[in-house]
Amino acid sequence: MTLTKKGEDKEEHQPEAVGVYPKSAISWYNKGVNLRDLDRFEEALAAYDKAIEIYPNLIEAWINKGFVLDCLGRTKDALVANDKAIEINPNSIGAWKNKVLDLELLGRAEEALAAYEKIIEINPKDEATWHDMGLALNDLDRFEEALVAINKAIEINPNNESTWTSKGISLGQLGRTEEAYAAFDKAIEINPKDDFAPFIKGKAMLNNGKYEWTRKILKNPQFAHPH
């Protein structure tokens, strides 16, 4: 990786700060953040561990330790770190969101759903969590429940094309085809430059025998490979 000048400057000055304040948990934590930003995850992990050794209840160090452990592919260890952060502050949305990621990576889908519900309990207006929970429920073929969650996300923010696309997918899986088309159309109306909703709508229409509109969409090269 080629370091940016900004990154080099951060790394240049941070060891000095640790040298001046060797017993400062915050100094070690900041060093870890800087190393993390440079993708030097093993070194970042060591810095976070030092911060935690000095101040075991520094929740930010535990959360960031979980993040770098995920980056290193150590998901089970990351989950332990995030659980420790939650023990320190049971209402830490950052820790809960990291825990959701770990649980999903470990294939523990039901526990991940419980973690989504905890985040929503803390912040009922968290649009992204409602949407992500809907996607998780879609993956479990629980489409009615997914639709409830996705509709809640739309209620919070009706102008997110990704959420409307997800709604269309849920409706399509429930056999509510015309409603699904309408949801895809809403996504396209919000962001005409997004190619994913037209692609999914095109596939849905193809599956339902509506070939003319489908060919018009899918013959356009920009829709051949959705993001």
C-alpha positions as CSV (number, residue, x, y, z in Angstrom):
1,M,0.0,0.0,0.0
2,T,1.3,3.5,-0.9
3,L,1.0,5.8,2.1
4,T,-0.5,9.2,1.7
5,K,1.4,12.2,3.0
6,K,-1.4,12.6,5.5
7,G,-1.0,9.1,6.7
8,E,2.7,9.4,6.9
9,D,2.4,12.6,9.0
10,K,0.0,10.9,11.4
11,E,2.3,7.9,11.8
12,E,5.3,10.2,12.2
13,H,3.9,12.1,15.2
14,Q,1.9,9.4,17.0
15,P,4.8,7.4,18.5
16,E,6.2,10.6,19.9
17,A,2.9,11.2,21.7
18,V,3.0,7.7,23.1
19,G,6.6,8.3,24.2
20,V,5.7,11.4,26.0
21,Y,2.6,9.8,27.6
22,P,3.5,6.1,27.9
23,K,0.7,5.5,30.4
24,S,-2.0,7.3,28.5
25,A,-4.6,5.0,27.2
26,I,-5.9,7.7,24.8
27,S,-2.4,8.0,23.3
28,W,-2.3,4.3,22.6
29,Y,-5.8,4.3,21.3
30,N,-5.0,7.2,18.9
31,K,-2.0,5.3,17.7
32,G,-4.1,2.3,17.0
33,V,-6.6,4.4,15.0
34,N,-3.8,5.9,12.9
35,L,-2.3,2.4,12.3
36,R,-5.7,1.1,11.4
37,D,-6.1,3.9,8.9
38,L,-2.8,2.7,7.3
39,D,-4.2,-0.9,7.1
40,R,-1.5,-2.0,9.6
41,F,-4.0,-4.1,11.5
42,E,-1.6,-6.2,13.6
43,E,0.2,-3.1,14.9
44,A,-3.1,-1.4,15.5
45,L,-4.3,-4.4,17.5
46,A,-1.2,-4.2,19.7
47,A,-1.8,-0.5,20.3
48,Y,-5.5,-1.1,21.2
49,D,-4.4,-3.9,23.6
50,K,-2.0,-1.5,25.3
51,A,-4.7,1.1,25.7
52,I,-7.0,-1.6,27.2
53,E,-4.3,-2.7,29.5
54,I,-4.0,0.8,30.9
55,Y,-7.7,1.5,31.0
56,P,-9.9,-1.6,30.6
57,N,-13.1,0.3,30.3
58,L,-12.1,2.4,27.2
59,I,-15.1,1.3,25.1
60,E,-13.7,2.9,21.9
61,A,-10.6,0.7,22.1
62,W,-12.7,-2.4,22.5
63,I,-14.9,-1.4,19.5
64,N,-11.9,-0.7,17.3
65,K,-10.2,-3.8,18.5
66,G,-13.2,-5.7,17.2
67,F,-13.0,-3.9,13.9
68,V,-9.4,-4.8,13.2
69,L,-9.9,-8.4,14.3
70,D,-12.6,-8.6,11.7
71,C,-10.2,-7.1,9.2
72,L,-7.7,-9.9,10.2
73,G,-10.4,-12.5,9.7
74,R,-10.6,-13.3,13.4
75,T,-14.4,-13.1,13.6
76,K,-14.8,-15.0,16.8
77,D,-12.3,-12.9,18.6
78,A,-13.9,-9.8,17.2
79,L,-17.2,-10.9,18.7
80,V,-15.6,-11.3,22.1
81,A,-14.3,-7.7,21.8
82,N,-17.7,-6.3,20.8
83,D,-19.4,-8.2,23.6
84,K,-16.9,-6.6,26.0
85,A,-17.8,-3.1,24.6
86,I,-21.5,-3.9,25.1
87,E,-20.8,-5.0,28.7
88,I,-19.2,-1.6,29.3
89,N,-22.1,0.3,27.6
90,P,-25.2,-1.8,26.7
91,N,-26.5,1.1,24.6
92,S,-23.5,1.4,22.3
93,I,-25.0,1.3,18.8
94,G,-21.5,1.0,17.3
95,A,-20.7,-2.1,19.3
96,W,-24.1,-3.7,18.5
97,K,-23.7,-3.0,14.8
98,N,-20.3,-4.6,14.9
99,K,-21.8,-7.6,16.7
100,V,-24.4,-8.0,14.0
101,L,-21.7,-8.2,11.4
102,D,-19.8,-10.8,13.4
103,L,-22.9,-12.9,14.0
104,E,-23.8,-12.8,10.3
105,L,-20.3,-13.8,9.3
106,L,-20.5,-16.7,11.7
107,G,-23.8,-17.8,10.3
108,R,-25.7,-17.1,13.5
109,A,-28.7,-15.5,11.8
110,E,-31.2,-15.6,14.6
111,E,-28.8,-14.0,17.0
112,A,-28.1,-11.4,14.4
113,L,-31.8,-10.6,14.2
114,A,-31.9,-10.2,18.0
115,A,-29.0,-7.8,17.8
116,Y,-30.8,-5.8,15.1
117,E,-33.8,-5.6,17.4
118,K,-31.6,-4.3,20.2
119,I,-30.3,-1.5,18.0
120,I,-33.8,-0.5,17.0
121,E,-34.8,-0.6,20.7
122,I,-32.0,1.9,21.4
123,N,-32.8,4.0,18.3
124,P,-36.1,3.4,16.7
125,K,-35.3,5.9,13.9
126,D,-32.2,4.0,12.6
127,E,-33.2,3.7,9.0
128,A,-30.2,1.7,8.0
129,T,-30.8,-0.9,10.7
130,W,-34.5,-1.4,9.7
131,H,-33.4,-1.8,6.1
132,D,-30.5,-4.2,6.9
133,M,-32.8,-6.2,9.2
134,G,-35.2,-6.5,6.2
135,L,-32.4,-7.8,4.0
136,A,-31.5,-10.3,6.7
137,L,-35.1,-11.5,6.9
138,N,-35.3,-11.7,3.1
139,D,-32.2,-14.0,3.2
140,L,-34.1,-16.2,5.6
141,D,-37.2,-16.3,3.3
142,R,-39.2,-14.5,5.9
143,F,-40.6,-12.1,3.4
144,E,-43.6,-10.8,5.3
145,E,-41.5,-9.8,8.2
146,A,-38.9,-8.3,5.8
147,L,-41.5,-6.2,4.3
148,V,-42.6,-4.8,7.7
149,A,-39.0,-3.8,8.4
150,I,-38.3,-2.3,5.0
151,N,-41.6,-0.3,5.2
152,K,-40.4,1.1,8.5
153,A,-37.2,2.2,6.8
154,I,-39.2,3.9,4.1
155,E,-41.4,5.6,6.7
156,I,-38.2,7.1,8.2
157,N,-36.7,8.0,4.8
158,P,-38.9,7.7,1.7
159,N,-36.2,8.9,-0.6
160,N,-33.7,6.0,-0.5
161,E,-33.8,4.1,-3.7
162,S,-32.0,1.0,-2.3
163,T,-34.8,0.5,0.3
164,W,-37.5,0.7,-2.4
165,T,-35.6,-1.9,-4.5
166,S,-35.4,-4.2,-1.4
167,K,-39.2,-3.6,-1.0
168,G,-39.7,-4.7,-4.6
169,I,-37.7,-7.9,-4.0
170,S,-39.8,-8.8,-0.9
171,L,-43.1,-8.1,-2.7
172,G,-41.9,-10.1,-5.7
173,Q,-41.1,-13.1,-3.5
174,L,-44.6,-12.8,-2.0
175,G,-46.2,-13.0,-5.4
176,R,-47.3,-9.4,-5.3
177,T,-46.0,-8.6,-8.7
178,E,-47.6,-5.4,-9.6
179,E,-46.7,-3.9,-6.2
180,A,-43.2,-5.0,-6.8
181,Y,-43.0,-3.3,-10.1
182,A,-44.3,-0.1,-8.5
183,A,-41.6,-0.3,-5.8
184,F,-38.9,-0.7,-8.5
185,D,-40.4,2.3,-10.4
186,K,-40.2,4.4,-7.3
187,A,-36.5,3.5,-6.9
188,I,-35.9,4.5,-10.5
189,E,-37.8,7.7,-10.0
190,I,-35.7,8.6,-7.0
191,N,-32.4,7.8,-8.7
192,P,-32.7,7.4,-12.5
193,K,-28.9,6.8,-12.8
194,D,-29.0,3.7,-10.5
195,D,-29.0,0.6,-12.7
196,F,-29.8,-2.0,-10.1
197,A,-33.6,-1.4,-9.7
198,P,-34.2,-1.5,-13.5
199,F,-32.1,-4.7,-13.8
200,I,-34.1,-6.4,-11.0
201,K,-37.4,-5.2,-12.4
202,G,-36.4,-6.4,-15.9
203,K,-35.6,-9.9,-14.5
204,A,-38.9,-9.9,-12.6
205,M,-40.8,-9.0,-15.7
206,L,-39.0,-11.6,-17.8
207,N,-39.9,-14.2,-15.3
208,N,-43.6,-13.1,-15.6
209,G,-43.6,-13.1,-19.4
210,K,-43.5,-9.4,-19.9
211,Y,-40.7,-9.5,-22.5
212,E,-41.0,-6.2,-24.4
213,W,-40.1,-3.9,-21.4
214,T,-37.5,-6.4,-20.2
215,R,-35.7,-6.5,-23.6
216,K,-35.7,-2.7,-23.7
217,I,-34.0,-2.6,-20.3
218,L,-31.6,-5.6,-20.5
219,K,-30.3,-4.8,-24.0
220,N,-28.8,-1.6,-22.6
221,P,-25.2,-2.4,-21.7
222,Q,-25.3,-0.2,-18.6
223,F,-27.8,-2.6,-17.1
224,A,-25.9,-5.8,-17.9
225,H,-23.8,-5.9,-14.7
226,P,-25.6,-4.3,-11.7
227,H,-23.5,-2.8,-9.0
